[in-house]
């Protein structure tokens, strides 16, 4: 059984199938500012907290005291670990005077003297600059053997952009690449585990964030989810909060399913979602994530519609959350929603505004797969999910629906449409799709009044469309 050391970063542990393998050597590659030094220090302090001993050797010209001044500002720093369990040393002078052979002896000596079970070699590119390609490859190969003999994890940091064909990448046990990328006006950081012997990695690029607390990694939602979620079985229905709509759906929404309310602005999508949330109670807790209206505004809106959200909120059976539609990391949003739902055993989830999620994605084609992953994870804990998505105004007879994306995202689709007829603004609802279920296929006119949604023409407008 391979022993693994946590990287100190939950998301990176997911990417590496549990962390770094004891007795192995890794190259972490990336440009200046990508977060390599922070990641390496975060690993060292996590290793020390777990009872290990760490050694950080820098080949850079900057002094250990200067690095400590910076690292000591980070949330993961523990001054009490110095200098016993965690030690910083410089190999720059030895490398300059004695070259790679002298540096190799220093590494072996300090590993043994400090009894380290984890070591970072920061500035490996400096070692490469004082030797030929052949000598450098021999040095990397020997270091890999040193890590194995010492039964320690060795992490080598370099800012040189070496491609996959470089021989040193075949010599080491693992290769992690960190990037600082630009798309249009957006800047973002990514991390990719390119190689990791003895582990089932999560492939591809994943977003990361650097804060004063350290590095946080967010595995892509569609690849990080359980590959074998529980099968959805049974014929249970979940009430929508509106008796008339439940009738159209033959009793309500299929339990643990995902439903998309799609339509133009003002068509009643959020109002229908509030009907759904109003049925939250202690045995069926609810959760809402909105992007455009604050919780205070949502509560006031519900009151104006005669819908009681205050009672379940005050009883702890309903949580309203708001996230401004900025450049959010969608995989973080998904992770937080699932964690909140699991923590409270939530059964009703309302996410108001998929457009905000789509616009936060760097690669928007991920959208249907991300939402599918979110629905599957929430469905696995028994939660029924309702989403809203805004589209340009449609006439029902000419509606162009992206059916391939809808099928990948959700189980059920309800179209809420608007139009003018007889000089009046009218709303219509159509059930487009309902998972493995029969439903009323007709289009139904509805209006929104002081009691929320009501089917039929607005009584405030006469049959001619004029005010009654």
ZAMARPA-426737 format. One line per 8 residues: number of its first residue (from 1); for each residue x, y, z of C-alpha. Coordinates in nm, 4 decimals, padded with zeros to 6 digits. Layout:
<vokes>
NUM = X Y Z  ... .
</vokes>
This chain:
<vokes>
1 = 00.0000 00.0000 00.0000  00.1486 00.3333 -00.1087  00.1702 00.5933 00.1665  00.0506 00.9374 00.0572  00.1122 01.2781 00.2099  -00.1559 01.5424 00.1733  -00.0513 01.8416 -00.0354  -00.2258 02.0657 00.2162 .
9 = -00.4698 02.1724 -00.0564  -00.7961 01.9788 -00.0627  -00.8580 02.0305 -00.4332  -00.5029 01.9293 -00.5265  -00.5393 01.6143 -00.3181  -00.8421 01.5340 -00.5357  -00.6430 01.5898 -00.8552  -00.3575 01.3679 -00.7336 .
17 = -00.5761 01.0913 -00.5892  -00.4745 01.1631 -00.2320  -00.1528 01.3653 -00.2470  00.2187 01.3032 -00.2949  00.3475 00.9459 -00.2680  00.6172 00.8902 -00.0085  00.9601 00.8215 -00.1598  00.8720 00.9963 -00.4862 .
25 = 01.0050 01.3026 -00.6706  00.7910 01.5685 -00.8398  00.8528 01.8620 -01.0706  00.6234 02.1642 -01.0289  00.6575 02.3905 -01.3304  00.5139 02.7348 -01.3996  00.5960 03.0988 -01.4755  00.6849 03.3493 -01.2033 .
33 = 00.3727 03.4438 -01.0097  00.1835 03.1232 -01.0845  00.1910 03.0181 -00.7174  00.4635 02.7520 -00.7042  00.6381 02.8856 -00.3919  00.3101 02.9314 -00.2047  00.1981 02.5797 -00.2973  00.5287 02.4289 -00.1840 .
41 = 00.5241 02.6117 00.1502  00.1589 02.5201 00.2043  00.2523 02.1553 00.1499  00.5416 02.1782 00.3960  00.3375 02.3294 00.6783  00.0521 02.0820 00.6226  00.3083 01.8020 00.6380  00.4477 01.9376 00.9643 .
49 = 00.0983 01.9664 01.1136  00.0437 01.6001 01.0272  00.3555 01.5052 01.2275  00.6180 01.5092 00.9520  00.9402 01.7038 00.9142  01.0016 01.9370 00.6187  01.3069 02.0969 00.4622  01.2866 02.3897 00.2202 .
57 = 01.6063 02.4483 00.0210  01.6235 02.7453 -00.2111  01.8709 02.7885 -00.4957  01.7574 03.1452 -00.5534  01.9606 03.4481 -00.4554  01.6958 03.5728 -00.2115  01.7706 03.4979 00.1533  01.5706 03.2618 00.3711 .
65 = 01.4782 03.5531 00.5976  01.3240 03.7391 00.3052  01.1153 03.4354 00.2110  01.0108 03.3926 00.5735  00.8950 03.7541 00.5883  00.6616 03.6825 00.2986  00.5474 03.3326 00.4017  00.4784 03.4434 00.7591 .
73 = 00.1899 03.6542 00.6263  00.0099 03.3484 00.4916  -00.2693 03.1787 00.6834  -00.1026 02.8364 00.6794  00.2231 02.9623 00.8431  00.3121 02.8227 01.1856  00.6069 02.9920 01.3506  00.6214 02.7266 01.6231 .
81 = 00.7337 02.4714 01.3604  01.0618 02.6618 01.3096  01.3391 02.5574 01.3175  01.2792 02.2048 01.4443  01.0058 02.0498 01.2294  01.0352 02.3020 00.9438  01.3681 02.4430 00.8297  01.4775 02.6783 00.5528 .
89 = 01.8284 02.6620 00.4078  02.0043 02.8079 00.1055  02.1913 02.5967 -00.1486  02.2798 02.8918 -00.3704  02.6352 02.9346 -00.2414  02.7189 02.5654 -00.2600  02.5834 02.5425 -00.6155  02.7876 02.8465 -00.7182 .
97 = 03.1104 02.7119 -00.5649  03.0833 02.3356 -00.6180  02.8284 02.2899 -00.8972  02.5808 02.0025 -00.9172  02.7992 01.7457 -00.7357  02.8291 01.9764 -00.4345  02.4571 02.0514 -00.4382  02.3720 01.6823 -00.4503 .
105 = 02.5900 01.6153 -00.1454  02.4219 01.9038 00.0377  02.0753 01.7667 -00.0371  02.1695 01.4195 00.0888  02.3386 01.5592 00.4000  02.0547 01.7924 00.4968  01.7870 01.5291 00.4381  01.9691 01.2957 00.6738 .
113 = 02.0635 01.5614 00.9303  01.7146 01.7059 00.9487  01.5442 01.3633 00.9243  01.3089 01.5220 00.6742  01.0200 01.3272 00.5237  00.9417 01.6094 00.2791  01.1787 01.8405 00.0934  01.1328 02.1290 -00.1514 .
121 = 01.4090 02.2334 -00.3923  01.3113 02.5832 -00.5080  01.4814 02.7172 -00.8231  01.5736 02.3977 -01.0059  01.6216 02.6059 -01.3237  01.9272 02.7659 -01.1557  02.0864 02.4224 -01.1273  02.0186 02.3652 -01.4950 .
129 = 02.1907 02.6903 -01.5901  02.5291 02.5831 -01.4450  02.5482 02.2462 -01.6218  02.5023 02.0795 -01.9579  02.1749 01.9117 -02.0509  02.3269 01.5693 -01.9911  02.4634 01.6665 -01.6501  02.1314 01.8179 -01.5473 .
137 = 01.9382 01.5056 -01.6482  02.1812 01.2896 -01.4512  02.1303 01.5243 -01.1541  01.7485 01.4898 -01.1718  01.7778 01.1133 -01.2050  02.0027 01.0959 -00.8976  01.7696 01.3231 -00.6974  01.4812 01.0897 -00.7753 .
145 = 01.6874 00.8058 -00.6305  01.7786 01.0142 -00.3260  01.4094 01.0729 -00.2503  01.3452 00.6992 -00.2739  01.6375 00.6099 -00.0485  01.5375 00.8714 00.2092  01.1720 00.7598 00.1878  01.0778 01.1254 00.1525 .
153 = 00.8754 01.3347 -00.0901  01.0920 01.5647 -00.3019  00.9246 01.8592 -00.4784  01.1365 02.0514 -00.7315  01.0161 02.3940 -00.8459  01.1109 02.5466 -01.1808  00.9805 02.8365 -01.3880  01.1228 02.7006 -01.7132 .
161 = 00.8640 02.5958 -01.9678  00.9733 02.2394 -02.0451  00.7483 02.0365 -02.2727  00.6279 01.6797 -02.2248  00.9105 01.5305 -02.4309  01.1848 01.6547 -02.1954  01.3734 01.3542 -02.0521  01.3557 01.4788 -01.6923 .
169 = 00.9780 01.4421 -01.6998  01.0173 01.0717 -01.7701  01.2581 01.0352 -01.4775  01.0462 01.1810 -01.2005  00.7328 01.0281 -01.0501  00.5124 01.3308 -01.0959  00.4822 01.6496 -01.2985  00.2491 01.9369 -01.2104 .
177 = 00.2097 02.2447 -01.4279  00.0780 02.5779 -01.2963  -00.0210 02.8545 -01.5384  -00.1156 03.2192 -01.5371  -00.3467 03.2681 -01.8349  -00.5271 03.5466 -02.0176  -00.8448 03.5226 -02.2253  -00.9599 03.8556 -02.3580 .
185 = -00.9545 04.0879 -02.0557  -00.9824 03.8016 -01.8066  -00.6835 03.6746 -01.6122  -00.7015 03.3389 -01.4355  -00.4740 03.0727 -01.2915  -00.4873 02.7012 -01.3671  -00.3182 02.3842 -01.2488  -00.2754 02.0528 -01.4281 .
193 = -00.1361 01.7216 -01.3040  00.0463 01.6032 -01.6141  00.1882 01.2853 -01.4579  00.1586 01.0991 -01.1282  00.2805 00.7420 -01.1044  00.0702 00.5106 -00.8932  -00.2351 00.7390 -00.8855  -00.5576 00.7898 -01.0774 .
201 = -00.5359 01.1617 -01.1487  -00.8132 01.3982 -01.2549  -00.6797 01.5085 -01.5961  -00.6928 01.8438 -01.7707  -00.6717 02.1988 -01.6403  -00.8448 02.3172 -01.3240  -00.8898 02.6662 -01.1773  -00.7045 02.7857 -00.8689 .
209 = -00.7119 03.0949 -00.6517  -00.4403 03.2504 -00.4365  -00.5412 03.4429 -00.1258  -00.3762 03.5252 00.2042  -00.5019 03.1888 00.3282  -00.2992 03.0144 00.0573  -00.3939 02.8270 -00.2562  -00.7354 02.6781 -00.3206 .
217 = -00.7842 02.4420 -00.6154  -01.1240 02.3756 -00.7735  -01.1441 02.0492 -00.9727  -01.3733 02.0758 -01.2728  -01.7208 01.9808 -01.1558  -01.7978 01.7507 -01.4471  -01.4865 01.5376 -01.3869  -01.4701 01.5511 -01.0072 .
225 = -01.8169 01.4097 -00.9443  -01.8801 01.0516 -00.8349  -01.8644 00.8432 -01.1565  -02.1257 00.6041 -01.0170  -02.3999 00.8122 -00.8523  -02.7018 00.6290 -00.7110  -02.9590 00.5424 -00.9751  -03.2748 00.7528 -00.9659 .
233 = -03.5638 00.5173 -00.9022  -03.9224 00.5355 -00.7922  -04.2164 00.7497 -00.8924  -04.2226 00.9975 -00.6024  -04.3345 01.3488 -00.6802  -04.2277 01.6779 -00.5213  -04.4887 01.9523 -00.5028  -04.4063 02.2683 -00.6959 .
241 = -04.5880 02.4885 -00.4471  -04.8668 02.5520 -00.6973  -05.1632 02.3128 -00.7069  -05.2550 02.3941 -01.0682  -04.9031 02.3283 -01.1953  -04.8867 02.0037 -00.9979  -05.1955 01.8981 -01.1893  -05.0244 01.9619 -01.5250 .
249 = -04.7283 01.7553 -01.4058  -04.9395 01.4611 -01.2904  -04.8630 01.5310 -00.9252  -04.5494 01.7471 -00.9263  -04.1840 01.7264 -01.0285  -04.0125 01.3848 -01.0254  -03.8189 01.3558 -00.6998  -03.4408 01.4167 -00.7164 .
257 = -03.4677 01.5539 -01.0700  -03.3409 01.8747 -01.2298  -03.5904 02.1171 -01.3847  -03.5188 02.4161 -01.6067  -03.7573 02.7113 -01.6166  -03.6684 02.8875 -01.9392  -03.8141 03.2092 -02.0784  -03.7644 03.5803 -02.1402 .
265 = -03.7387 03.8445 -01.8716  -04.0644 03.9080 -01.6896  -04.2151 03.5718 -01.7796  -04.2498 03.4552 -01.4165  -03.9500 03.2223 -01.3738  -03.8370 03.3568 -01.0365  -04.1954 03.3743 -00.9110  -04.2470 03.0069 -00.9917 .
273 = -03.9201 02.9281 -00.8130  -04.0455 03.1086 -00.5038  -04.3613 02.8962 -00.5113  -04.1303 02.5936 -00.5062  -03.9291 02.7276 -00.2103  -04.2415 02.8183 -00.0127  -04.3017 02.4463 00.0483  -03.9736 02.4132 00.2433 .
281 = -04.0089 02.2763 00.5963  -03.8072 02.0882 00.8575  -03.8297 01.7514 00.6797  -03.7837 01.9093 00.3368  -03.5294 02.1933 00.3816  -03.4718 02.4393 00.0984  -03.1780 02.6323 -00.0441  -03.1728 02.9182 -00.2942 .
289 = -02.8771 03.0669 -00.4818  -02.9533 03.3894 -00.6665  -02.7321 03.6169 -00.8726  -02.9461 03.9211 -00.9400  -03.1630 03.9804 -00.6316  -03.0436 03.9940 -00.2722  -03.2063 03.7765 -00.0026  -03.3802 04.0852 00.1390 .
297 = -03.5283 04.1645 -00.2013  -03.6371 03.8026 -00.2507  -03.8138 03.7984 00.0857  -03.9941 04.1230 00.0078  -04.0899 03.9930 -00.3364  -04.2343 03.6756 -00.1844  -04.4417 03.8787 00.0624  -04.5845 04.0881 -00.2211 .
305 = -04.6927 03.7651 -00.3917  -04.8546 03.6203 -00.0807  -04.5847 03.3530 -00.0502  -04.4485 03.2767 00.2963  -04.0708 03.2366 00.2938  -04.0238 03.4081 00.6307  -04.1569 03.1157 00.8363  -03.9240 02.8468 00.6945 .
313 = -03.6289 03.0917 00.6985  -03.6809 03.1749 01.0656  -03.7257 02.8049 01.1444  -03.3945 02.7233 00.9774  -03.5644 02.5211 00.7028  -03.4754 02.7598 00.4187  -03.1522 02.9397 00.3312  -03.1308 03.2228 00.0788 .
321 = -02.7887 03.2936 -00.0676  -02.6764 03.5649 -00.3077  -02.3670 03.5818 -00.5261  -02.3019 03.8884 -00.7433  -02.2732 03.7921 -01.1134  -01.9020 03.8705 -01.1366  -01.6126 03.6527 -01.2610  -01.6887 03.3663 -01.0244 .
329 = -01.5093 03.0334 -01.0390  -01.8017 02.8113 -01.1351  -01.6464 02.4940 -00.9952  -01.6199 02.6679 -00.6578  -01.9858 02.7696 -00.6826  -02.0861 02.4092 -00.7559  -01.8739 02.2766 -00.4712  -02.0242 02.5224 -00.2225 .
337 = -02.3840 02.4516 -00.3275  -02.3345 02.0763 -00.2909  -02.1574 02.1140 00.0445  -02.4356 02.3371 00.1809  -02.7031 02.0999 00.0598  -02.5297 01.7984 00.2143  -02.4702 01.9747 00.5460  -02.8434 02.0470 00.5898 .
345 = -02.9831 01.7450 00.4004  -03.1581 01.9859 00.1636  -03.4426 01.8517 -00.0502  -03.5386 02.1650 -00.2472  -03.2789 02.3704 -00.4364  -03.3602 02.6769 -00.6460  -03.0829 02.8338 -00.8567  -03.2004 03.1560 -01.0129 .
353 = -02.9897 03.2609 -01.3117  -02.7941 03.0053 -01.5151  -02.6866 03.2872 -01.7468  -02.4655 03.4207 -01.4651  -02.3036 03.0780 -01.4322  -02.2530 03.0503 -01.8082  -02.0953 03.3955 -01.8298  -01.8478 03.3091 -01.5522 .
361 = -01.7168 03.0069 -01.7410  -01.3923 03.0586 -01.9288  -01.5034 02.7856 -02.1709  -01.8800 02.8293 -02.2080  -01.9224 02.4947 -02.3878  -01.8732 02.3329 -02.0441  -02.2129 02.4654 -01.9336  -02.4380 02.1613 -01.9950 .
369 = -02.1849 01.9236 -01.8393  -02.1352 02.1423 -01.5301  -02.5107 02.1711 -01.4693  -02.5570 01.7981 -01.5282  -02.2857 01.7263 -01.2716  -02.4482 01.9632 -01.0232  -02.7913 01.8040 -01.0734  -02.6469 01.4541 -01.0332 .
377 = -02.4653 01.5408 -00.7097  -02.7709 01.7103 -00.5610  -02.9965 01.4301 -00.6819  -02.7697 01.1793 -00.5072  -02.8645 01.3339 -00.1709  -03.2330 01.3371 -00.2648  -03.2588 01.7040 -00.3601  -03.4940 01.8231 -00.6350 .
385 = -03.3439 02.1160 -00.8245  -03.5112 02.4002 -01.0136  -03.3046 02.6333 -01.2355  -03.3992 02.9435 -01.4297  -03.2447 03.0551 -01.7561  -03.3277 03.3724 -01.9449  -03.3559 03.3715 -02.3233  -03.4697 03.6311 -02.5802 .
393 = -03.8440 03.6682 -02.6111  -04.0031 03.3833 -02.8011  -04.3256 03.3227 -02.9859  -04.4284 02.9674 -02.9045  -04.4881 02.8732 -03.2659  -04.1344 02.9694 -03.3655  -03.9382 02.8722 -03.0547  -03.5848 02.7576 -03.1285 .
401 = -03.4724 02.5486 -02.8313  -03.1139 02.4176 -02.7903  -03.2502 02.0687 -02.7260  -02.9127 01.8946 -02.7230  -02.7879 02.1136 -02.4372  -03.1165 02.0856 -02.2481  -03.1059 01.7060 -02.2634  -02.7517 01.7076 -02.1246 .
409 = -02.8374 01.9486 -01.8425  -03.1745 01.8623 -01.6928  -03.4537 01.6060 -01.6729  -03.7467 01.8461 -01.7086  -03.8076 02.1648 -01.9071  -04.0866 02.4199 -01.8571  -04.1149 02.7069 -02.1034  -04.2569 03.0339 -01.9727 .
417 = -04.3323 03.2689 -02.2575  -04.4692 03.6178 -02.3070  -04.6525 03.7889 -02.5887  -04.9042 04.0576 -02.6756  -05.2571 03.9678 -02.7802  -05.5656 04.1856 -02.7956  -05.3559 04.4838 -02.6851  -05.2554 04.3097 -02.3609 .
425 = -04.9373 04.1532 -02.2224  -04.9952 03.7801 -02.1602  -04.7923 03.4976 -02.0125  -04.8028 03.1305 -02.1121  -04.6595 02.8103 -01.9652  -04.5812 02.4907 -02.1546  -04.4367 02.1647 -02.0238  -04.1755 02.0668 -02.2835 .
433 = -04.0206 01.7647 -02.1131  -04.0788 01.5631 -01.7951  -03.8557 01.2717 -01.7058  -04.0191 00.9332 -01.7669  -04.3582 01.0859 -01.6956  -04.6834 01.1837 -01.8585  -04.7885 01.5493 -01.8510  -05.0400 01.7931 -01.9933 .
441 = -04.8913 01.9008 -02.3291  -05.1156 02.2035 -02.3748  -05.0064 02.5655 -02.3439  -05.1736 02.7441 -02.0532  -05.2151 03.1161 -02.0029  -05.1391 03.2472 -01.6546  -05.0983 03.5749 -01.4735  -04.9198 03.6947 -01.1609 .
449 = -05.1197 03.8672 -00.8915  -05.1217 03.9251 -00.5161  -05.1484 03.5481 -00.4572  -04.8626 03.4606 -00.6905  -04.9188 03.2619 -01.0100  -05.2757 03.1893 -01.1215  -05.3810 03.0108 -01.4394  -05.6210 03.1819 -01.6761 .
457 = -05.6473 03.5349 -01.8186  -05.5705 03.8263 -01.5903  -05.9085 03.9350 -01.4472  -05.7832 04.2922 -01.4512  -05.7880 04.2777 -01.8337  -06.1111 04.2229 -02.0260  -06.1443 03.9845 -02.3200  -06.0651 04.2703 -02.5581 .
465 = -05.7418 04.3376 -02.3754  -05.8708 04.6625 -02.2223  -05.8757 04.7260 -01.8527  -06.1859 04.5735 -01.6962 .
</vokes>
